[in-house]
Amino acid sequence: MKKVLVLGGGFAGVEAAIYLKKEKNLEVTLVSDRDYFYIYPTSIWIPTGEKTAKDISIPLAQLGAKHGFEVMVDAVTALDAGAKRTTLASGRVLEGYDYIVVAMGQDKMKAKGIEHTLSICGKPEEAGAIKDRLDRLIEKGSGKIAMGFGGNAYDSSAVRGGPAFELLFNVNTLLKRKRIRDNFELTFFAPMEKPGQKMGEKALVMMDKMFGMTNIHKKVGSKITSFEADGINFEDGTKLESDLTMFITAGKGHSVLEASDLPLSDAGFVVT
């Protein structure tokens, strides 16, 4: 029987493990740095109270038992692809696997002052932190909220912008429902001239219409230079004031892969 090691407990890793176990002659082990599968696309409903983290988390042990793969909760710290050797944070070294599936996702690009932001696509607990910050502004009765995403100059596909649009519209709806929308300034921001362009020109036109209909401001086309506790600074010399900044950083290659012997692109992703 062949042995397969799957690195990563997100969508790619879990789907790979489930699919591979359909082959009767494969023994599959999945390694994840957390013991649950987090449904990121649904997290946009946590800040507005429609969902909780528990609602969108599934124990990996439960998935492993159902589909027949082993789950190992530990973080990957090093990978030697040539030797098929994986080192974990606990110090354990995994060897003897016939195949290794790398599905650890991407790391986030760092921006100056990023600690002043929260991300709906960051660690799962950040969605709850956004809710806490939003609740405090709602209790106050007014505020400035800015949500946006960044880009990777080496790989335009390493952008996850959809959740920023979705969460911003969700917040707009929540504030309207509470009859306090007019007391808030909502702004979408991004460094590129046409954020969301990969969705097509028609989608861009529709997005602009939605911004107009919901009175959401837009700040695009200028590089983000830094974040501060009270806003975002741009290369054109302007500052967008914000009491709550939600920012989805662009992705880059995982740090474990950057230190591995795998061939990588300029953005740090594995070249196949």
C-alpha positions in Angstrom: 0.0 0.0 0.0 1.3 3.5 -1.0 1.5 6.2 1.7 0.5 9.8 1.0 1.2 12.8 3.2 -1.0 15.8 2.7 0.3 19.1 4.1 -2.4 21.5 5.0 -5.9 21.4 6.5 -7.7 23.9 4.4 -9.9 23.4 1.3 -7.1 22.0 -0.9 -5.7 19.7 1.7 -9.0 18.3 2.9 -10.4 17.8 -0.6 -7.1 16.1 -1.6 -7.3 13.7 1.4 -10.9 12.9 0.7 -10.3 12.3 -3.0 -7.2 10.2 -2.5 -8.9 7.9 0.0 -11.3 6.9 -2.7 -8.3 4.8 -3.9 -8.3 1.6 -1.8 -4.6 1.1 -2.1 -3.6 4.5 -0.5 -2.9 5.3 3.1 -3.4 9.0 3.7 -2.2 11.2 6.5 -3.2 14.9 6.7 -1.1 17.4 8.7 -2.7 20.7 9.8 -1.6 23.4 12.3 -5.2 23.5 13.7 -7.6 20.7 14.6 -10.5 22.0 12.6 -11.5 22.8 9.0 -12.5 26.5 8.8 -15.0 27.5 6.0 -13.4 30.8 5.1 -16.0 31.9 2.5 -18.7 31.8 5.1 -16.7 33.9 7.6 -18.0 37.2 5.9 -21.2 36.6 8.0 -19.4 36.5 11.4 -18.7 40.3 11.8 -22.4 41.1 11.3 -23.6 38.3 13.6 -25.3 35.9 11.2 -22.7 33.2 11.9 -20.2 32.3 14.6 -16.8 30.6 14.3 -18.3 27.4 15.7 -21.0 27.4 12.9 -18.3 27.3 10.2 -15.7 25.0 11.8 -15.6 21.2 11.4 -13.3 19.1 13.5 -10.7 17.5 11.3 -10.9 14.3 13.3 -14.5 14.0 12.4 -13.7 14.4 8.7 -10.8 12.0 9.0 -13.0 9.3 10.6 -15.7 9.8 8.0 -13.4 9.6 5.0 -10.7 7.3 6.3 -7.6 9.5 6.5 -5.4 10.0 9.6 -5.1 13.5 11.0 -2.0 14.9 12.6 -2.3 18.3 14.3 1.1 20.0 14.1 2.7 22.8 12.1 5.1 22.2 9.2 8.4 24.0 9.6 10.5 22.5 6.9 10.2 20.4 3.7 12.9 18.5 1.8 11.0 17.5 -1.3 13.9 15.6 -2.8 14.2 13.4 0.3 10.5 13.4 0.9 11.1 14.5 4.4 8.9 16.9 6.4 9.8 18.5 9.8 7.1 19.6 12.2 7.0 22.2 14.9 7.0 19.5 17.6 10.4 18.3 16.3 8.9 15.2 14.7 10.3 14.3 11.3 8.0 12.5 8.8 9.7 10.2 6.3 8.8 7.1 4.4 5.9 8.5 2.4 5.7 7.7 -1.3 4.0 11.0 -2.2 3.7 14.4 -0.5 0.8 16.8 -1.4 1.6 20.4 -0.6 -1.6 22.3 0.2 -0.5 24.7 2.9 -1.9 27.8 1.1 0.0 31.0 0.8 1.6 33.4 3.2 0.5 37.1 3.4 2.6 40.0 2.2 3.5 42.3 5.0 2.8 46.1 4.8 4.0 48.8 7.2 1.6 49.1 10.1 -0.3 46.0 9.2 -0.9 45.4 12.9 -3.4 48.2 12.8 -5.7 46.2 10.5 -7.8 43.1 10.8 -8.5 40.6 7.9 -11.5 38.5 7.1 -9.0 36.2 5.3 -6.5 36.1 8.1 -6.5 33.9 11.2 -10.0 32.6 12.0 -10.2 34.6 15.3 -9.8 37.9 13.3 -13.4 37.6 12.0 -14.5 37.7 15.7 -12.2 40.6 16.4 -13.8 42.5 13.5 -17.2 41.9 15.0 -16.1 43.2 18.4 -14.7 46.4 16.8 -17.8 46.9 14.7 -20.1 46.3 17.7 -18.2 49.0 19.6 -18.7 51.5 16.8 -22.4 50.6 16.6 -22.7 51.2 20.3 -21.0 54.6 19.8 -23.5 55.3 17.0 -21.1 56.6 14.3 -17.7 55.9 12.7 -15.5 55.5 9.7 -15.0 52.0 8.3 -12.5 51.2 5.5 -12.2 47.8 3.8 -10.0 46.8 1.0 -7.3 44.5 -0.4 -3.7 44.7 -1.8 -1.8 43.3 -4.8 1.3 41.4 -5.6 3.4 43.0 -8.4 4.9 39.6 -9.2 1.6 37.7 -9.5 -1.7 39.5 -10.2 -3.6 36.3 -9.4 -2.4 36.3 -5.8 -5.3 38.6 -4.8 -8.3 37.7 -2.8 -10.7 40.7 -3.2 -14.2 39.2 -3.2 -14.5 38.9 0.6 -13.7 42.6 1.0 -16.6 43.6 -1.3 -19.0 41.1 0.3 -18.2 42.1 3.9 -18.5 45.8 3.1 -21.9 45.3 1.6 -22.9 43.1 4.7 -21.9 45.9 7.0 -23.8 48.4 5.0 -26.9 46.2 5.3 -26.5 45.8 9.0 -26.2 49.5 9.6 -29.2 50.2 7.5 -31.2 47.6 9.5 -30.2 49.4 12.7 -31.2 52.7 11.1 -27.8 54.3 11.7 -26.2 54.0 8.3 -26.2 57.8 7.7 -23.9 58.1 10.7 -21.2 56.0 9.2 -18.7 56.6 6.4 -17.9 53.4 4.5 -15.0 53.3 2.0 -13.5 50.6 -0.2 -9.8 51.0 -1.0 -7.2 49.2 -3.2 -3.9 50.2 -4.9 -4.9 49.1 -8.4 -6.8 51.3 -10.9 -9.4 48.7 -11.5 -9.8 46.3 -8.5 -11.8 43.3 -9.4 -10.9 43.5 -13.0 -10.5 39.8 -13.4 -14.2 39.5 -12.9 -14.7 41.3 -16.2 -15.7 44.8 -17.3 -19.5 44.2 -16.8 -18.7 43.2 -13.2 -16.7 46.4 -12.7 -19.6 48.5 -14.0 -22.0 46.7 -11.7 -19.7 47.2 -8.7 -19.5 50.9 -9.3 -23.3 51.0 -9.5 -23.5 49.1 -6.2 -21.1 51.6 -4.5 -23.2 54.5 -5.8 -26.5 52.9 -4.6 -25.1 52.2 -1.2 -23.2 55.4 -0.8 -19.9 53.6 -0.3 -16.9 55.8 -1.2 -14.0 54.4 -3.2 -10.2 55.1 -3.0 -8.3 53.3 -5.7 -5.3 53.7 -8.0 -2.6 54.7 -5.4 -0.1 52.5 -3.7 -0.7 51.9 0.0 2.4 53.1 1.9 1.4 52.4 5.5 -1.4 51.7 8.0 -1.9 53.6 11.2 -4.4 53.2 14.1 -6.6 55.9 12.6 -6.3 55.2 8.9 -4.4 54.4 5.7 -1.7 56.4 4.0 -1.2 56.4 0.2 1.6 57.2 -2.1 -0.2 60.2 -3.6 0.1 61.9 -0.2 -3.5 61.4 1.0 -4.8 59.6 4.1 -8.0 57.8 4.5 -9.2 58.1 8.0 -10.7 55.0 9.6 -11.9 53.8 13.0 -11.9 50.2 11.7 -9.7 49.0 8.9 -10.2 45.6 7.3 -7.5 44.7 4.8 -6.8 41.5 2.9 -3.2 41.4 2.0 -2.1 39.9 -1.3 -0.5 36.4 -1.1 3.0 35.2 -1.7 4.7 31.8 -1.5 4.6 30.0 1.8 7.7 30.5 3.9 8.2 26.8 4.3 8.3 26.5 0.5 10.7 29.5 0.1 13.2 27.6 2.3 12.6 24.3 0.4 14.3 22.7 -2.6 11.2 23.2 -4.8 11.3 25.4 -7.9 9.5 28.7 -7.3 8.2 31.7 -9.2 9.2 35.2 -8.5 6.1 35.4 -6.2 7.3 32.4 -4.3 4.7 29.9 -5.7 5.7 26.4 -6.8 6.4 26.1 -10.5 4.9 23.0 -12.1 
